[in-house]
Amino acid sequence: MSGGMIGRLIGRSARTGNTGSENQPFPRGLPPIPPIHLRARGTPMTRFSELGAPGEHEIGAARLFGPDACAFSEDRAVLDVPLLLIAFTNRSGSSLFGELLVQSGAFGGGGEFLNAPALAEMRHETGAQSLPEHIATLARESTAPGQAFALKASWEQLAMVARWRLAAMFPAVHVIHVFRDDTVAQAVSFSIALQTGHWRTGQEKGPVVAQGMTEGMAQGMAQEAGRDTAPPAPSPAPPAPRAQYRESELLGILETQAADNARIRAVTAACGWRRMLVCYEALIADPAHHVQQSQLFCGLAPRPFAPRPTEHRRQAGPLNAEFAAWLTRALAARLL
């Protein structure tokens, strides 16, 4: 395995979330991966009893490495760089934030490396026999002394890190919780991305995915299982369909966003992890300030930072504004 290959995979995952999946038999005693569903429809799942239930990425990791090869069992850290967990909900701006952190030179990684498809693809390069070995290899390959290793994590992935003691591999763990103040715009953005498959600027139409799946997993669904043979050449993408205004879905997404942000707070509090908030709107207004504050929060020596153009850019257009206005009126009608 070459460090250059690992670096290219890490860079690609951090930029696009493009991942693969692996077709393996399920270990005995593990439940099947739950069917993909849109949690935003119907009754939102707000019970904190869900904190103890493994999510689809956790189940996928157990399927990939085996249920007995996912937990870190050592009693002291094996890495010499701190861990930064970028806690997020869908369409909160976390991919942009991760890209800016890596741009600054103070952080390595920054991608969705805990997604089940990303784990499957990158394991082909690390050759790891366990999840802790896999994470340790990625951290060593993507960081240098004086940096921190950054991972994006939904609330379910935060819980996975806690249950499998993955944070104990690092000398320190920090959580930066990226959120959006304009939750209506966030819900609209997610609904449109679900319908059109456009998760980032410049991306061809991709698969429509379910709530609870991140952008990287959405991309991974489109990849060929395994990597023993070259994937077929992609066919031309059909024109993206125009998204429809779906009020009941949007209301459900709003409630799910709120519940997931509450779960992030609950998991970090239960684990005793330090948590810093980064508001997407404030990040857009002054990215250098928030990146430097993140360096200080993670105990890193502050570095001068002048943001360069990023691959993750604002996608909202006239349709987003139209749907947001309609949803705001719908909320007002329920209130007044």
C-alpha positions in Angstrom: 0.0 0.0 0.0 1.4 3.4 -0.9 0.9 6.6 1.1 0.2 8.4 -2.1 -2.8 6.1 -2.9 -4.2 6.7 0.6 -3.7 10.4 0.2 -5.5 10.4 -3.1 -8.4 8.5 -1.5 -8.5 10.8 1.5 -8.5 13.9 -0.7 -11.3 12.5 -3.0 -13.5 11.6 0.0 -13.0 15.0 1.6 -13.8 16.8 -1.7 -16.7 14.8 -3.0 -17.8 12.1 -0.5 -17.4 9.6 -3.4 -17.3 6.2 -1.9 -17.9 2.6 -2.8 -19.6 -0.4 -1.2 -18.5 -3.9 -0.6 -20.7 -7.0 -1.1 -19.9 -9.3 1.8 -22.0 -11.9 3.7 -23.4 -10.6 7.0 -21.7 -12.0 10.1 -23.8 -14.4 12.1 -25.7 -12.7 14.9 -25.9 -9.2 13.3 -29.1 -7.8 12.1 -29.4 -6.9 8.4 -28.7 -3.3 7.4 -32.0 -1.6 7.9 -33.9 -0.6 4.8 -33.4 2.9 3.5 -36.3 5.1 4.4 -37.1 8.8 4.6 -37.2 9.7 8.2 -38.5 13.1 7.5 -41.9 11.7 6.3 -44.5 10.7 8.9 -43.8 10.9 12.6 -40.3 12.3 13.3 -38.2 10.1 15.6 -37.4 12.3 18.5 -37.0 9.7 21.4 -33.6 9.7 23.0 -34.0 5.9 23.5 -32.7 5.7 19.9 -29.2 6.7 21.2 -28.5 3.1 22.1 -29.5 1.6 18.7 -26.8 1.1 16.1 -27.3 3.1 12.9 -26.8 1.9 9.4 -23.1 3.0 9.3 -22.3 1.2 12.5 -24.0 -1.9 11.2 -22.2 -1.5 7.9 -18.8 -1.3 9.7 -19.6 -4.4 11.7 -20.4 -6.2 8.5 -17.2 -5.1 6.9 -14.7 -5.8 9.7 -16.6 -8.3 11.8 -18.5 -7.5 15.0 -15.4 -8.3 17.2 -13.0 -6.1 15.2 -14.6 -2.7 15.6 -13.9 -1.6 19.2 -10.6 -0.2 20.4 -9.4 -2.3 23.4 -6.1 -0.6 24.4 -6.0 1.4 27.6 -3.9 4.2 26.2 -3.8 6.3 23.0 -1.9 4.9 20.0 -1.9 8.2 18.0 -0.1 11.5 18.7 -2.5 13.9 17.0 -5.8 15.1 18.4 -9.2 14.1 16.9 -11.7 16.6 15.7 -15.2 15.3 15.2 -17.2 17.6 12.9 -20.8 17.0 14.1 -23.4 17.8 11.4 -26.9 17.4 10.1 -27.6 17.2 6.4 -27.1 20.4 4.5 -25.6 22.3 7.4 -22.4 23.4 5.6 -20.1 20.8 7.3 -18.5 19.7 4.0 -17.5 23.3 3.3 -16.2 23.7 6.8 -14.1 20.5 6.5 -12.6 21.7 3.3 -11.7 25.1 4.8 -10.1 23.4 7.8 -7.9 21.2 5.6 -7.1 24.3 3.5 -5.7 26.0 6.6 -2.9 23.4 6.9 -3.8 22.7 10.6 -6.0 19.7 9.9 -5.8 16.5 7.9 -8.7 14.4 6.7 -11.9 16.4 6.9 -14.2 13.9 5.1 -16.9 11.4 5.7 -14.6 8.5 6.6 -17.1 6.9 8.9 -19.7 6.2 6.2 -20.1 2.5 5.5 -19.4 2.8 1.7 -16.3 5.0 2.4 -15.0 2.4 4.9 -15.5 -0.3 2.3 -13.6 1.5 -0.5 -10.8 2.8 1.6 -10.2 -0.5 3.4 -9.1 -1.9 0.0 -6.1 0.5 0.3 -5.4 0.4 4.0 -5.7 -3.4 4.2 -6.8 -3.0 7.8 -8.1 -6.1 9.7 -10.0 -4.0 12.2 -11.8 -0.6 12.3 -9.3 0.9 14.9 -6.4 -0.2 12.6 -8.2 1.4 9.6 -8.8 4.7 11.4 -5.3 4.8 12.7 -3.9 4.3 9.2 -6.0 7.1 7.8 -5.0 9.4 10.6 -1.3 8.7 10.2 -1.4 9.1 6.4 -3.4 12.4 6.4 -1.7 14.3 9.2 1.7 15.7 10.1 3.0 16.8 13.5 1.1 19.8 14.8 -2.1 18.9 13.0 -5.4 17.4 14.1 -7.3 14.6 12.3 -10.8 15.7 11.3 -13.8 13.4 10.8 -17.3 14.3 9.9 -19.9 12.6 12.1 -23.6 12.5 12.3 -25.2 11.9 15.7 -25.3 8.2 14.9 -21.6 8.2 14.0 -20.8 10.1 17.2 -22.6 7.3 19.1 -20.6 4.7 17.1 -17.3 6.4 18.0 -18.3 6.4 21.7 -19.6 2.8 21.8 -16.5 1.4 20.1 -14.1 3.7 22.1 -12.5 5.0 18.9 -11.8 8.4 20.5 -9.6 6.7 23.0 -7.1 6.1 20.2 -6.3 9.8 20.3 -4.7 11.9 23.0 -7.6 14.4 22.9 -11.0 14.6 21.3 -12.9 17.8 20.3 -16.3 18.3 18.7 -17.2 21.2 16.5 -21.0 21.2 15.9 -21.9 22.9 12.6 -25.4 24.1 12.4 -27.6 26.5 10.3 -29.5 29.3 11.8 -31.8 29.4 8.8 -33.4 26.0 9.4 -36.1 26.6 6.7 -33.4 27.1 4.1 -31.6 24.0 5.3 -34.8 21.9 5.0 -35.5 23.2 1.5 -31.9 22.5 0.4 -32.2 18.9 1.7 -35.5 18.3 0.1 -34.3 19.6 -3.3 -31.1 17.5 -3.1 -33.1 14.4 -2.3 -35.3 14.9 -5.3 -32.6 15.9 -7.8 -29.6 14.0 -6.5 -27.5 17.2 -6.7 -25.5 17.3 -3.5 -22.8 19.8 -4.4 -22.0 22.4 -7.1 -20.9 20.9 -10.4 -22.0 17.4 -9.6 -24.0 15.4 -12.2 -27.3 14.0 -11.1 -26.8 11.3 -8.5 -29.0 8.8 -6.7 -31.9 10.0 -4.6 -31.2 8.9 -1.0 -33.0 8.7 2.3 -32.8 10.9 5.3 -30.0 9.8 7.6 -27.7 9.2 4.7 -24.9 11.7 4.1 -23.7 13.0 0.8 -20.9 10.5 0.7 -23.3 7.6 1.2 -25.5 9.0 -1.6 -22.5 8.9 -3.9 -21.5 5.4 -2.7 -24.8 3.9 -3.7 -23.9 4.6 -7.3 -20.6 2.8 -7.2 -19.9 -0.8 -8.2 -19.6 -3.2 -5.3 -16.0 -4.3 -4.7 -12.9 -3.2 -6.6 -11.5 -6.4 -8.1 -12.5 -5.2 -11.6 -12.7 -1.8 -13.2 -16.2 -0.2 -13.0 -18.0 0.3 -16.3 -17.8 3.7 -18.0 -20.6 6.0 -16.7 -23.5 6.6 -19.0 -24.5 10.2 -19.7 -26.6 11.6 -16.8 -30.2 12.4 -17.7 -31.4 16.0 -17.1 -32.1 16.5 -13.4 -35.9 16.7 -12.6 -37.3 19.9 -11.3 -37.9 19.5 -7.6 -41.4 19.8 -6.3 -42.6 21.7 -3.2 -43.5 19.0 -0.7 -44.8 20.7 2.4 -45.4 17.6 4.6 -41.9 16.4 3.8 -40.4 19.8 4.6 -42.1 20.0 7.9 -40.9 16.5 8.8 -37.3 17.5 7.8 -37.5 20.6 10.1 -38.5 18.4 13.0 -35.8 15.8 12.2 -33.1 18.5 12.0 -34.0 19.7 15.4 -34.1 16.2 16.9 -30.7 15.3 15.3 -29.1 18.5 16.7 -30.5 17.6 20.1 -29.0 14.1 19.8 -25.6 15.6 19.0 -25.8 17.7 22.1 -26.8 14.6 24.2 -24.1 12.4 22.9 -21.3 14.9 23.4 -22.5 15.7 26.9 -22.8 12.0 27.8 -19.2 11.4 26.6 -17.8 14.5 28.3 -16.5 15.8 25.0 -15.8 19.5 24.5 -18.1 21.0 22.0 -17.8 24.2 20.0 -20.6 25.7 17.9 -20.0 27.0 14.3 -23.0 28.7 12.6 -23.0 28.2 8.8 -24.2 31.8 8.2 -21.4 33.2 10.4 -18.8 30.9 8.7 -19.8 32.2 5.3 -19.4 35.8 6.5 -15.9 35.3 8.0 -14.4 31.9 7.3 -10.9 32.9 8.4 -12.1 33.8 11.9 -13.9 30.5 12.4 -11.1 28.4 11.1 -8.6 30.1 13.4 -11.0 29.8 16.3 -11.2 26.1 15.5 -7.4 25.8 15.6 -7.3 27.3 19.1 -10.2 25.2 20.3 -8.3 22.0 19.3 -5.2 23.2 21.1 -3.3 23.8 17.8 -0.8 26.6 17.2 -2.7 29.4 15.3 -1.8 29.7 11.7 -2.5 32.6 9.4 -5.3 31.7 7.0 -6.6 33.3 3.8 -9.4 31.2 2.3 -9.0 30.1 -1.3 -11.9 29.2 -3.6 -13.5 25.9 -2.4 -15.1 23.0 -4.3 -18.1 23.2 -2.0 -20.1 26.3 -2.8 -23.5 27.7 -2.2 -26.1 26.0 -4.4 -29.3 27.8 -3.5 -31.1 29.5 -6.3 -34.5 31.0 -7.1 -36.2 27.7 -6.5 -34.8 27.5 -3.0 -36.0 31.0 -2.2 -39.5 30.2 -3.6 -39.9 27.0 -1.6 -38.5 28.8 1.6 -41.1 31.6 1.2 -43.9 29.0 0.8 -42.7 27.0 3.8 -42.4 30.2 5.9 -46.0 31.1 5.1 -47.1 27.6 6.0 -45.5 27.9 9.4 -47.0 31.3 9.9 -50.4 29.9 9.1 -50.0 27.3 11.8 -48.9 29.9 14.3 -51.3 32.7 13.8 
